[in-house]
Amino acid sequence: MQLIGLAARRATAVRSGTLRAVSSATRSYATGSPVSLKEEQDPQLGDYPTLPDISKQRRPARGWDDPQMRRNFGEPLHFKEEMYSMWGPDAPVVPPAQALRHFTIVTIGFVMFGFLCKAIVPESPVARRQYPFSGLVTELGGLEENKARSLDEFEEED
């Protein structure tokens, strides 16, 4: 009886050790160190220099061989030159978070101005007119009189 109990304990220990090893391997695989993603160099560029991704609109306006494009003679072009040149999309002057904050403040200001105008303007001091008989429909010609006449009515008149 003791042998069976001893064998059962050993089997459980081996099984739990195997499970622990598998679970720790799985855990380390799933929660390993973060992978750093680097932008790979385009193989077609060869030994062309890697330039920083900065718009030429950020450069000072004076002191260039070509002041319109803000570059010197012989200066290498960025491989995304159309994005970072003076003719590319405008570089934002105001940071996006600050622009969103300003937009929100102005929008709330307009809404508050509308509510203020609504609160200041007094209501009409008189009651709206009320007419009997559905607003004088029959007295003013009625809806039947305003309908378009059919083609048969025109033929009967002729």
MODELLER restraints for C-alpha pairs under 7 A, 6 or more apart:
rsr = mdl.restraints
at = mdl.atoms
rsr.add(forms.Gaussian(group=physical.xy_distance, feature=features.Distance(at['CA:51:A'], at['CA:78:A']), mean=5.96, stdev=0.5))
rsr.add(forms.Gaussian(group=physical.xy_distance, feature=features.Distance(at['CA:54:A'], at['CA:84:A']), mean=6.52, stdev=0.5))
rsr.add(forms.Gaussian(group=physical.xy_distance, feature=features.Distance(at['CA:55:A'], at['CA:84:A']), mean=4.26, stdev=0.5))
rsr.add(forms.Gaussian(group=physical.xy_distance, feature=features.Distance(at['CA:55:A'], at['CA:85:A']), mean=6.31, stdev=0.5))
rsr.add(forms.Gaussian(group=physical.xy_distance, feature=features.Distance(at['CA:55:A'], at['CA:91:A']), mean=6.90, stdev=0.5))
rsr.add(forms.Gaussian(group=physical.xy_distance, feature=features.Distance(at['CA:56:A'], at['CA:70:A']), mean=6.63, stdev=0.5))
rsr.add(forms.Gaussian(group=physical.xy_distance, feature=features.Distance(at['CA:56:A'], at['CA:84:A']), mean=5.85, stdev=0.5))
rsr.add(forms.Gaussian(group=physical.xy_distance, feature=features.Distance(at['CA:56:A'], at['CA:85:A']), mean=5.43, stdev=0.5))
rsr.add(forms.Gaussian(group=physical.xy_distance, feature=features.Distance(at['CA:56:A'], at['CA:86:A']), mean=5.90, stdev=0.5))
rsr.add(forms.Gaussian(group=physical.xy_distance, feature=features.Distance(at['CA:57:A'], at['CA:86:A']), mean=5.79, stdev=0.5))
rsr.add(forms.Gaussian(group=physical.xy_distance, feature=features.Distance(at['CA:57:A'], at['CA:91:A']), mean=6.78, stdev=0.5))
rsr.add(forms.Gaussian(group=physical.xy_distance, feature=features.Distance(at['CA:61:A'], at['CA:67:A']), mean=6.85, stdev=0.5))
rsr.add(forms.Gaussian(group=physical.xy_distance, feature=features.Distance(at['CA:61:A'], at['CA:70:A']), mean=6.84, stdev=0.5))
rsr.add(forms.Gaussian(group=physical.xy_distance, feature=features.Distance(at['CA:64:A'], at['CA:70:A']), mean=5.64, stdev=0.5))
rsr.add(forms.Gaussian(group=physical.xy_distance, feature=features.Distance(at['CA:64:A'], at['CA:71:A']), mean=5.60, stdev=0.5))
rsr.add(forms.Gaussian(group=physical.xy_distance, feature=features.Distance(at['CA:64:A'], at['CA:72:A']), mean=5.41, stdev=0.5))
rsr.add(forms.Gaussian(group=physical.xy_distance, feature=features.Distance(at['CA:65:A'], at['CA:71:A']), mean=6.31, stdev=0.5))
rsr.add(forms.Gaussian(group=physical.xy_distance, feature=features.Distance(at['CA:65:A'], at['CA:72:A']), mean=4.71, stdev=0.5))
rsr.add(forms.Gaussian(group=physical.xy_distance, feature=features.Distance(at['CA:65:A'], at['CA:73:A']), mean=6.15, stdev=0.5))
rsr.add(forms.Gaussian(group=physical.xy_distance, feature=features.Distance(at['CA:66:A'], at['CA:72:A']), mean=6.11, stdev=0.5))
rsr.add(forms.Gaussian(group=physical.xy_distance, feature=features.Distance(at['CA:69:A'], at['CA:85:A']), mean=6.83, stdev=0.5))
rsr.add(forms.Gaussian(group=physical.xy_distance, feature=features.Distance(at['CA:69:A'], at['CA:86:A']), mean=5.76, stdev=0.5))
rsr.add(forms.Gaussian(group=physical.xy_distance, feature=features.Distance(at['CA:82:A'], at['CA:88:A']), mean=5.72, stdev=0.5))
rsr.add(forms.Gaussian(group=physical.xy_distance, feature=features.Distance(at['CA:83:A'], at['CA:89:A']), mean=6.59, stdev=0.5))
rsr.add(forms.Gaussian(group=physical.xy_distance, feature=features.Distance(at['CA:137:A'], at['CA:143:A']), mean=6.80, stdev=0.5))
